[in-house]
């Protein structure tokens, strides 16, 4: 919540695009640090039988895991992709586009939540490997967003709509 408040105070000075792309490295760092912490947990790791002294390892890394997860969540809140997408959705399809962006976000959050434990069991190195995979997905999404997410600080909405015309819905009336 604090990161969202910070983002709201910075958004007009820095712009959505800059905040979005500044938050991504922190998200990746948080995910990779979670992978590091999970690699020291005997639970959700493939090498449960070979983990040395499970109790002290778990106690030592638990606060770090919570801290690293907080880094990820705060970074996500700072750059909120759904909020960043809302600005580039043309006025004519604003409500539909915003709804689709929010629905996609919630559906994918649900899929990640439901599939976490089975995926951690199947993934090489358990939950640690899964968090590395999440970090790689974050990097791939960043590259895709860098290519598609147009600059929105400065240009008028009409200019943004003109740039997005080739992407599909820009300029089409949605009733």
N, C-alpha and C positions, 0 to 999 in steps of 0.2 A: 504494500500500500504506500509506503514511503517513497519507493522508486516511481510509482505513478504520480505522486505529488511533485517529485523532482522533474519528471518529464513534462508535466503540465506547465511548470514554471519556465522550462527551457525551450519548449516547442516553438514559440514565436520567434525567439532569438536565433535558434540553431536551424529550425526547419525539421519536418518529419523525416525526410530522407536521411539527413545527417545523423539524427538521433537513432534512427533505425539501424544504420550501418555502424554506428559507434557502439551500440549495445551488443551486436553479434559476437565480437571477439570475447566479451565477458561471458556470454552464453556458452560459447565453445569451451572456454576455460573452466567454467562451472561444471560442464558435462565431463570434461577430461579429469578434473579433480574428483568428481564423484566416482569415475571409473577407478581412479587410484585408491580411493577409500574402500570401494567394494572389493578390490583385489585383496584386501586384508581381512575380509569377512569370510568365515567358513560357510556361512549360510548364503545361499544363492551363488555359490561358486562350485565349479565342477570337481574341485579337489578337496571335498569335505573331509574325507578320510585322512588326508595327508596334511591338513592344516594344523600347525603347531599351536598349542595352548589357546584354544578357541575363546575362552572366557576373557583373558586379558587383552587379546587382540581386538575383540568386539568392543570392550569397554574403552580402549584407547582410541579407536577410530570412529566410534559413534558420534561424538560431538563434531568431529571434522566433517563427517558425512552430512550432518544437518547444516553446518556452516556452508559447505560447498553447494548443497542443494539450494540454500537461501541465495547464494551468489547467482545461480542460474535463474531462479524465479524472479529475483530483483532485476536482473539484466533483461529478462523477457518482458517484465512489466515496464521497464524503461523504454524499450523499443517497440512495444506492442505492434506486431504486424497487422492485426485487424484495424487498429486505429490509423496506421500508416496507409493502408489500402483505401480507407474511406475517402481520403482527400483526392485520390486520382480517379475515383468512380465518377463518371459524368452525371450532371444533375438529372438528366432525363431518365437515367436508370439507377439513381442513387439509392432508393429504398430497396430495390431488388438486389443490387450489387452488394450493399452493406449487409443485408440479410444473408445472402449467399456466403459472404466472407465470414460472418460470425458463425453460421451453421457449419461451414467447413472446418473452422477452428474447433468447435465443440465436438464434432463427429470424430475428427482426428485425435483429439484429447481422449475421447472415449475408447477409440481403438487402441491407443497406446496403453491406457490404463487396463483394459481387459486382456491385452496380449502380453503384458510385461512379464508375468511369472512363467507362462509357457515359453516365451522367447528367451528368457534368462536361462531356462533349462536346456534349450537347444543351442544357444550361442556358445561359441568357443570362449572359454574363460568366464562363463556365467554372466552375472550382472555387470561385471567390469567390462567384458567384451561388448555387452549390449549398450552401455553408455558410450563406449568408443564409437560404436555404430551410430548412435544418436548424434554424436558430435560430427561425424562425417556427413550425415543427412543435413545437419545444420549448415555445414560448409557448402554442400551442394545447393541447398535452398538459397544461401547467400549469393552464390554465383548466378543463379537463375534470377533472383530479385535484382541484382546489380544490372543485369542485362535488360530486364523488362520494366523496372520501377523508374519511371521518368522523374526528372527534377521538377518539384512542385513549389519551391520557394522562389517567388518572383513572378513567374508567368501567370497570366490570368487563366481562369478556368477554361475559357474558350480556346486558348492556345494549347492547353493540355489535351482537351478533347480532340483537337486537330491532330496532334501527335499520336494519340491513341486510336484514331480512326481505323488503322490497319489491324488492330487487335480484336476487332469484333463488335462490341456493343456500343462503342463511342459514337455519338451522333444519332443513334437509332432511338426512336421513341418507344418507351415501354409503358403501357397503360395498366 
